[in-house]
Amino acid sequence: MTRKGSPSDRGSREAERERRLLRAARRGDSGARERLVTGHLGLVRQVASRYRGVGLPFDDLVQEGSIGLLEAIDRFDPRRQPCFEAFARFRIRRAIRNALTEQARVVRLPKQVVERRRLLASAEAQLTARGRRATPQALASATGLSEHAVRAARAPTGTPISLDQAVMDGGSTLAQQIADEAAADPELETLSGEEATLVRDAVQRLTPRQREIVRGHFGLDQEETPIAALADGMHLSERRTRTLEQDALCHLACDLQSQR
């Protein structure tokens, strides 16, 4: 029997307090929204600390993560989604990764490369703390990556040049010289096979409706389909379809976090 004032009781009270604040924030209560932000800044800093040394100052990482937290508060539905912390962690991490790929460099790096550099920076810090040299071999052993992947991730991106730069006397630009309309989408080419497998397995564990929405909207095994078209095809309202999508993303975030 649980005693009054036990950790279990306190945890239940904290969870109920958080649910009340989330409901109030959804009704437009700015005070509740501010208390939620203040209460989860520790989570933002925890996620941001994993991306130290990757391309942005730590304070900027925390700021971008806070934007993700605000989005999580706005989008979370306590009546339908079971775990706010997992949903918030997913939004915070996504906001930070987007900032790293968009802001950290003139040359936009794929998210896979940003994540590998974060992993390597963490491994290098641990090796240095133990008095070991962070050689490609040592980093490969510590991270599970191949030496080739380690060298590729650590390679400099080079000095950017403009695609509008003239390369011939006739006025032809670099973009005109190298354009290849038949080339594959470079973003798709950089997708990690292992991560893609994890995502597809996680999608398979969703409910049939959630699975259909995620596959259709994000173009898994087919072309991307707008939410409105998916809703029409499934005989659902657009709002209900978006709610199912948010539920699916929350479950995927929890699932992938546990696998990693």
C-alpha positions as CSV (number, residue, x, y, z in Angstrom):
1,M,0.0,0.0,0.0
2,T,1.4,3.4,-1.0
3,R,2.0,5.7,2.0
4,K,1.0,9.3,1.9
5,G,3.8,11.5,0.7
6,S,5.7,8.6,-0.9
7,P,7.7,9.2,-4.2
8,S,4.9,7.4,-6.0
9,D,2.4,9.9,-4.7
10,R,4.6,12.9,-5.5
11,G,5.2,11.6,-9.0
12,S,1.4,11.2,-9.6
13,R,0.8,14.8,-8.3
14,E,3.6,16.2,-10.6
15,A,2.1,14.4,-13.6
16,E,-1.4,15.7,-12.9
17,R,0.0,19.2,-12.4
18,E,1.8,19.0,-15.7
19,R,-1.4,17.8,-17.4
20,R,-3.3,20.8,-15.9
21,L,-0.6,23.2,-17.2
22,L,-0.7,21.7,-20.7
23,R,-4.5,22.0,-20.8
24,A,-4.3,25.6,-19.6
25,A,-1.5,26.4,-22.1
26,R,-3.7,25.1,-24.9
27,R,-6.5,27.5,-23.8
28,G,-4.0,30.4,-24.2
29,D,-2.8,30.8,-20.6
30,S,0.6,32.5,-21.0
31,G,1.4,31.9,-17.3
32,A,1.0,28.1,-17.7
33,R,3.0,28.2,-20.9
34,E,5.9,30.0,-19.1
35,R,5.9,27.6,-16.2
36,L,6.1,24.6,-18.6
37,V,9.0,26.2,-20.4
38,T,10.8,26.9,-17.1
39,G,10.1,23.4,-15.8
40,H,11.6,21.8,-19.0
41,L,14.7,23.9,-19.6
42,G,16.7,21.1,-18.0
43,L,15.5,18.8,-20.7
44,V,16.4,21.3,-23.4
45,R,20.0,21.7,-21.9
46,Q,20.3,17.9,-21.7
47,V,19.5,17.4,-25.3
48,A,21.6,20.4,-26.4
49,S,24.6,19.1,-24.5
50,R,24.8,16.1,-26.9
51,Y,25.5,18.5,-29.8
52,R,28.3,20.5,-28.3
53,G,31.2,21.2,-30.6
54,V,29.3,20.2,-33.8
55,G,28.8,23.7,-35.3
56,L,26.9,26.1,-33.0
57,P,27.7,27.6,-29.6
58,F,26.0,25.9,-26.7
59,D,23.8,28.9,-25.9
60,D,22.5,28.9,-29.5
61,L,21.8,25.2,-29.2
62,V,19.7,25.8,-26.1
63,Q,17.9,28.7,-27.8
64,E,17.0,26.5,-30.8
65,G,16.0,23.7,-28.4
66,S,13.7,26.1,-26.6
67,I,11.9,26.9,-29.8
68,G,11.3,23.1,-30.2
69,L,10.0,23.0,-26.7
70,L,7.5,25.8,-27.4
71,E,6.3,23.9,-30.5
72,A,5.9,20.8,-28.4
73,I,3.7,22.7,-25.9
74,D,1.6,24.1,-28.7
75,R,1.2,20.8,-30.5
76,F,0.8,18.4,-27.6
77,D,-2.7,17.1,-26.9
78,P,-2.9,15.6,-23.4
79,R,-6.1,13.8,-24.3
80,R,-4.5,11.8,-27.1
81,Q,-0.7,11.6,-26.6
82,P,0.6,9.6,-23.7
83,C,4.0,11.0,-23.0
84,F,4.8,14.7,-23.1
85,E,8.5,14.4,-22.2
86,A,9.1,12.0,-25.2
87,F,7.2,14.3,-27.5
88,A,9.1,17.3,-26.3
89,R,12.4,15.6,-26.6
90,F,11.6,14.7,-30.2
91,R,10.7,18.3,-31.0
92,I,13.7,19.7,-29.2
93,R,16.1,17.4,-31.0
94,R,14.6,18.1,-34.3
95,A,14.8,21.9,-33.8
96,I,18.5,21.6,-32.9
97,R,19.3,19.4,-35.8
98,N,17.5,21.7,-38.2
99,A,19.5,24.6,-36.9
100,L,22.8,22.8,-37.2
101,T,22.1,21.9,-40.8
102,E,20.7,25.3,-41.8
103,Q,22.8,27.8,-39.8
104,A,26.1,26.3,-38.7
105,R,27.7,26.4,-42.2
106,V,27.4,28.1,-45.5
107,V,27.5,24.7,-47.0
108,R,24.5,22.8,-45.8
109,L,25.4,19.4,-44.3
110,P,23.1,16.4,-44.4
111,K,21.6,15.6,-41.0
112,Q,23.4,12.2,-41.1
113,V,26.7,14.0,-41.2
114,V,25.8,16.4,-38.4
115,E,24.8,13.4,-36.2
116,R,28.0,11.6,-37.0
117,R,30.1,14.6,-36.2
118,R,28.2,15.0,-32.9
119,L,28.9,11.3,-32.1
120,L,32.6,11.7,-33.0
121,A,33.0,14.9,-30.9
122,S,31.6,13.1,-27.9
123,A,33.9,10.1,-28.4
124,E,36.9,12.3,-29.0
125,A,36.3,14.1,-25.7
126,Q,36.1,10.8,-23.8
127,L,39.3,9.5,-25.4
128,T,41.1,12.7,-24.6
129,A,39.9,12.6,-21.0
130,R,41.4,9.1,-20.7
131,G,44.7,10.4,-22.1
132,R,44.3,8.6,-25.5
133,R,44.8,10.0,-28.9
134,A,41.6,10.4,-31.0
135,T,42.9,8.6,-34.0
136,P,40.5,7.4,-36.7
137,Q,41.1,3.9,-35.6
138,A,40.3,4.7,-31.9
139,L,37.2,6.8,-32.9
140,A,36.0,3.9,-35.1
141,S,36.3,1.5,-32.3
142,A,34.6,3.8,-29.8
143,T,31.6,4.7,-32.1
144,G,31.1,1.5,-34.1
145,L,31.6,3.4,-37.4
146,S,34.0,2.3,-40.0
147,E,37.4,4.2,-40.4
148,H,36.2,5.4,-43.8
149,A,33.0,6.8,-42.3
150,V,35.1,8.5,-39.5
151,R,37.5,10.1,-42.0
152,A,34.6,11.2,-44.3
153,A,32.7,12.8,-41.4
154,R,35.7,14.7,-40.1
155,A,36.8,15.9,-43.6
156,P,36.6,19.7,-44.1
157,T,33.8,20.9,-46.3
158,G,36.0,23.2,-48.3
159,T,35.6,26.8,-49.3
160,P,32.2,27.5,-50.8
161,I,32.0,29.0,-54.2
162,S,29.0,30.6,-55.9
163,L,27.0,28.6,-58.5
164,D,26.6,32.0,-60.3
165,Q,30.4,32.3,-60.8
166,A,31.4,32.7,-64.4
167,V,33.5,29.9,-65.7
168,M,33.8,30.8,-69.4
169,D,34.4,34.0,-71.4
170,G,31.0,33.6,-73.0
171,G,29.2,34.2,-69.6
172,S,28.4,30.6,-68.8
173,T,28.0,30.0,-65.0
174,L,29.1,27.1,-62.9
175,A,25.5,26.1,-62.3
176,Q,24.9,25.9,-66.1
177,Q,28.0,23.7,-66.5
178,I,27.3,21.2,-63.8
179,A,23.5,21.0,-63.9
180,D,22.1,17.4,-64.3
181,E,18.4,17.2,-64.3
182,A,18.5,13.4,-64.4
183,A,20.6,13.2,-61.2
184,A,19.2,11.5,-58.1
185,D,18.0,13.7,-55.2
186,P,21.2,14.2,-53.1
187,E,19.2,14.3,-49.9
188,L,17.8,10.8,-50.6
189,E,21.3,9.6,-51.5
190,T,22.6,10.5,-48.1
191,L,20.0,8.6,-46.1
192,S,21.5,6.0,-43.8
193,G,20.4,2.5,-44.6
194,E,20.5,1.5,-41.0
195,E,18.4,4.5,-39.8
196,A,16.0,3.9,-42.7
197,T,15.5,0.3,-41.5
198,L,14.9,1.4,-37.9
199,V,12.3,3.9,-39.1
200,R,10.5,1.4,-41.3
201,D,10.4,-1.2,-38.5
202,A,9.0,1.4,-36.1
203,V,6.4,2.5,-38.7
204,Q,5.3,-1.2,-39.0
205,R,4.4,-1.1,-35.3
206,L,1.9,1.8,-35.7
207,T,-1.8,1.2,-36.1
208,P,-3.0,0.7,-39.7
209,R,-4.4,4.2,-40.0
210,Q,-1.3,5.9,-38.5
211,R,0.9,3.8,-40.7
212,E,-1.0,4.8,-43.8
213,I,-0.8,8.5,-42.9
214,V,2.9,8.4,-42.1
215,R,3.8,6.5,-45.3
216,G,1.7,8.7,-47.5
217,H,2.6,12.1,-46.0
218,F,6.3,11.5,-45.7
219,G,6.7,9.5,-49.0
220,L,7.7,6.1,-47.6
221,D,7.5,3.6,-50.5
222,Q,5.5,6.1,-52.5
223,E,5.3,9.8,-53.5
224,E,4.5,12.3,-50.8
225,T,0.8,13.0,-50.5
226,P,-0.7,16.1,-48.9
227,I,-2.7,15.7,-45.7
228,A,-5.9,16.9,-47.3
229,A,-5.6,14.2,-50.0
230,L,-4.9,11.5,-47.4
231,A,-7.9,12.7,-45.3
232,D,-10.2,12.5,-48.4
233,G,-9.0,9.1,-49.3
234,M,-9.4,7.7,-45.8
235,H,-12.9,9.5,-45.4
236,L,-11.6,11.5,-42.4
237,S,-11.5,15.2,-41.6
238,E,-8.3,16.9,-42.2
239,R,-8.0,17.8,-38.5
240,R,-8.5,14.2,-37.4
241,T,-5.9,13.1,-39.9
242,R,-3.4,15.6,-38.5
243,T,-4.1,14.4,-35.0
244,L,-3.5,10.8,-36.0
245,E,-0.2,11.9,-37.6
246,Q,0.9,13.7,-34.4
247,D,0.1,10.6,-32.4
248,A,2.1,8.5,-34.8
249,L,5.1,10.8,-34.6
250,C,5.0,10.7,-30.8
251,H,4.9,6.9,-30.8
252,L,7.7,6.8,-33.4
253,A,9.9,9.1,-31.2
254,C,9.4,7.0,-28.2
255,D,10.1,3.8,-30.2
256,L,13.2,5.0,-31.9
257,Q,14.6,6.5,-28.6
258,S,14.2,3.1,-26.9
259,Q,16.0,1.3,-29.8
260,R,18.9,3.7,-29.8
